[in-house]
Amino acid sequence: MLKVVRMMSGEEILTEIEQNADGSWLLKKPCIIIPQDRMTIGIMPWMSYCNTKDGVNISEKFVAFMVDPSTDLAAEYEAMTSKIIKPNKGLVSPQLSLVGE
């Protein structure tokens, strides 16, 4: 399940998330949301200097709240974390025309 997780520290993490039996959370492929200017944001791997391939376990006391990401943000996350390259929407090949008529 993909969520935006607001940490008690103020960080906003876009991640696939699962709750562990002990109430803690497992963040898979976590990305931090970074404001770039007044109208845009960016995402980049959270804790990119660490090995997080198995996810990151965090205590529930460090989570302020979780919400669903917007469709555009979810698509950006999928493009960034997926190994499958998806074509852009719309026409993929250039417009063709007949020559010599």
C-alpha positions in Angstrom: 0.0 0.0 0.0 1.5 3.3 -1.1 1.3 6.2 1.4 2.7 9.6 2.3 4.0 9.2 5.8 4.4 12.3 7.9 7.1 11.6 10.5 7.1 13.3 13.9 10.4 15.0 12.7 8.5 16.7 9.9 9.8 14.6 7.1 7.3 13.4 4.5 8.1 10.0 3.1 6.5 8.4 0.1 6.7 4.7 0.5 5.1 1.3 0.3 4.2 0.5 3.8 3.2 -2.6 5.9 2.4 -2.8 9.6 4.4 -5.4 11.6 2.9 -7.7 14.2 4.4 -5.5 17.0 2.8 -2.3 15.7 5.9 -0.9 14.0 6.0 0.0 10.4 8.1 -1.4 7.5 8.8 1.2 4.9 9.7 -0.3 1.5 11.5 1.7 -1.2 11.1 4.9 0.9 11.5 8.3 -0.9 11.6 11.7 0.8 9.4 14.5 -0.6 11.5 17.6 -1.1 9.9 21.1 -1.9 11.8 22.6 -4.8 10.0 25.9 -5.0 6.5 27.3 -4.2 4.7 25.1 -6.7 6.8 22.0 -7.3 8.2 19.1 -5.3 10.7 16.4 -6.0 11.3 12.9 -4.6 14.6 11.1 -4.0 15.5 7.9 -2.1 15.3 8.4 1.7 18.6 7.5 3.4 20.3 6.8 0.1 23.6 6.3 1.9 22.2 3.1 3.6 21.3 -0.3 2.4 17.4 -0.2 2.5 16.7 -3.0 0.0 14.9 -5.0 2.7 13.0 -1.8 3.9 13.3 0.3 7.0 11.5 -0.6 10.3 10.3 2.4 12.3 8.4 2.6 15.6 4.8 3.7 15.4 5.6 6.5 17.8 7.6 8.3 15.1 4.6 8.4 12.7 2.4 11.5 13.0 -0.1 10.5 10.2 -0.4 8.8 6.8 -2.4 9.8 3.7 -2.8 8.5 0.2 -0.6 10.3 -2.4 -2.1 12.1 -5.4 -2.4 10.2 -8.6 0.5 12.2 -10.2 2.8 11.7 -7.2 2.0 7.9 -7.2 2.8 7.7 -10.9 6.1 9.6 -10.3 7.0 7.2 -7.5 6.2 4.2 -9.7 8.4 5.5 -12.5 11.3 6.2 -10.1 11.2 2.9 -8.2 10.1 0.5 -11.0 12.6 -1.4 -13.2 10.0 -1.3 -16.0 10.3 1.7 -18.3 6.8 2.9 -19.3 6.3 5.1 -22.4 4.9 8.6 -22.1 1.2 9.0 -22.7 0.2 9.8 -26.3 1.7 9.1 -29.6 5.0 7.2 -29.5 6.0 7.3 -33.1 6.4 10.5 -35.2 3.7 11.5 -37.7 4.2 9.7 -41.0 3.3 11.1 -44.4 3.3 9.7 -47.9 5.9 11.0 -50.4 5.6 11.0 -54.2 1.9 11.3 -54.7 
